[in-house]
Amino acid sequence: MDGRFAKMFDEWFMEMTPQEKRLAELVYEYEEKYFADFCFKPESIIEPFVEYKRKHPANGEWVKNRVTLPYEITSLAYSYYRMKVEELDEGVGGMTNVKDRVIIIPPNNIDRKNIVLHEMIHAYLAVLCKSFFSHHREVLFFCLYKDLLRKIPELDERIMFHSCEVNRNRIERRGGEHGILFLLKSLDLDLKCGFKLGTVCGNGHDEFGKQ
């Protein structure tokens, strides 16, 4: 299966349009800036789970070591996600085709940062949906929740509002799954980018607190 995606990725990489190149550059730039946790890099909030110390056998000093991680969860490029620039139905800001591993953004939305980030979260979570990565998802959930709890006083209320059945159904009717881990990462991105809370998750519309 990965061989098929690798071939499709290579073909896309060689034939991508200038707009797709621009989108890909933005995605990799955003990955470097904002998704160190979702790429399981030690220089992020998940450091305690991917680094450990052991005594050097020669001199007895404690040295840091990194755990070996499956390559596909360390970058969207390694999971062979392609970026396409195509027109979508009216009102659809972007789309992630998890089956074919494609992020699709309309031409007019390439520079709408919150939309690109929104679709990137979908892509990362699709990679982590395999049962093999259930532990990694739990680590992300714990670390993001613990980190955001210090920064967003009403975090628990936002989670309850987002995940109650009525709101969950309304959100998912717009397209795609937007679970609690999606919400947490979107709030993390709002803070990092200086957006109003709810911007990345709601594509600019924060419904928290509305009755």
N, C-alpha and C positions, 0 to 999 in steps of 0.2 A: 504493500500500500504506500509506504513512504517513498519507494522507488518511483511510483507513478507521480506523486506530488513533486518529487525532486526534478523529474523531467519537465513537468509543467512549469515549475518555477524557473528552470534554466531557459526554457523557450520564451517565457514572459520577459525575463531579464534581458535577453538579447533583442527582443522586439518591442519593448515598451515605448509608448509614445512620450513626447516631451512632458505632457501633463502628468502621465503616470510616473515618470522619473521624478518630477517635482513632488508628487504625493509621497512616493517611496522615501525620498530624502527627508520629508517632514516626519514621516512615521518613525524612521530610524533615529532622527534627532529627538523626537519626543520620547522614544524608548530609552535613550541614553539619559535624558533629563528627568523623566518622571516615573519610569517603570523599573527602577533598580530592584524594588521589592518583588514585582511580578516576574522578574528575570532571575530571582534568587541570588542576587549579588550580595556579598558580605558587607559592602559599604551601604547598607540600608537597614531598615528596621528589623529585618529578619536575620541579622548578623548572628545572634546566639544559636540559631538553628543550622547554620551552614559553616560555622567555624568552630574548632575545638583546639585545646592545647594538649600537647604531649611532651614528654621529656626527650630531648635529643639523645640518641644512644651514645654519641661520642663524648659530649661534655656535660650531660645531665641538665642543661638549661631547658626551660619551658619555651616551646616555639608554637606558633599558630599553624594550624593545618586547615584546609578546606575540604569539605566533603565532596565526593564525586557525584555530580548531578546528571540526569539524562539531558543530553544536549538540546532536545526539542523544547524544553521549558526555559531555556536560557536566552531565547530571542525569537521574535516572530520570523526572522529569516531562517532560523534553524528548524522551524516547524513548517517552512515552505509556504508562508502566507504571501499571496500576490496582491498588488494594489491596482485596482482598475478605476478609470475615470469614465463614467457613463451617466447618461441621463436616467433618472428614476421617476416613478410616479409623482405627481404633484403632491407636495407636502411631506415627502420622504427625504429627510436630510442626508441619510447615508444608509448603508446596508452591509451586513457581514454574512456572507454565505459560508457557514461553517462546514458544510458538506464538501465544498470544493476549495475551501481555504482561500477565500477572496474577500478583501475589503473593497467595497464599491462606494465611491464618493462622486456626486455630480460635479461638473466643471465649476459651477458657481460657488461650491462649498469647500473647495480645496483649502482655502485659507481661513475657513471657519474652524478655529482650533478646537472648540468644544465638541463639534460634531466628529472630527477626526479622532479625538480622544475617546469619545463615546464608543465608536466602532472598534477602537483598539482594545478596550476592555472586553467587549464581546469576543474578540479573537483570542485573547489570552485565556479567558475562562473556558472557551471551547477546547483549547488544548488541554486544560487541566480537568476536563470533565471525565477523563478516563478514570476508572476505579483505581488504577495503579497510582494515581496522583491525589487520592483522597487526603492523605496526610499533608501534602503540600498545600492543598486548599485550606485545611484546618489551620495550618501555621499562618497563612496569609490572613485569615479571618481574625485569629487571635491578635496578631501583631498590629493589624490596622485598627481593630476596635480599641485596643489598649492605647495606641498612639492618639487616635482621634478623640477619645474620651477626655483627654487633657485639654483639647483645643476647641471642642464644640460642646458647650454645656447641655444643650438640648439633644444630644446624640441619641439617647435612648428613645426619646419622643419621636425623633425623625425615623428611627428604625420601625417603631410601632406603626406610625402613620404610613410608611412605605409598604409595610408587609401585611397590613390588615387586608382581609379578603376582598373587600370592595375596591380599595385602591389598587391592589395587586392585579386584579382582573382588568381594571381600566388601563393600567400601565401596559400590560402585556397585550391588550387588544391593539395597541399602537404598533406592535411588532417586536418579537424577540423576548427573551427572558431577562428580567432585571431583578435578580434576587438581592439578598442582603449584602453579600460580598461585592456585587456590582455597585450597590449603593455606597458602601464604605470606600471603595476605590474612587468612585466619582467624587465624593466629598473631599477625599485626599487631594485629588487633582484640582478641585475648585480652590482649595487653600493654596496649593503650590502655584497656581496660575493667577491668583488674585481675582477669581471670579466670585460672583454672588453664589452662596451655597444653593445647590440644586441645578446649577447651570449645565454641568456635564451630563448629569443623569437625565434631566428633563429637556435637553437641547434648548436651554435658555428659559425654561418655564419651571419655576419652583412652586409647587402646589402645597408645600408643607404649611400647615396651619389654616389652610382654606377649608371652609365648611361647605 
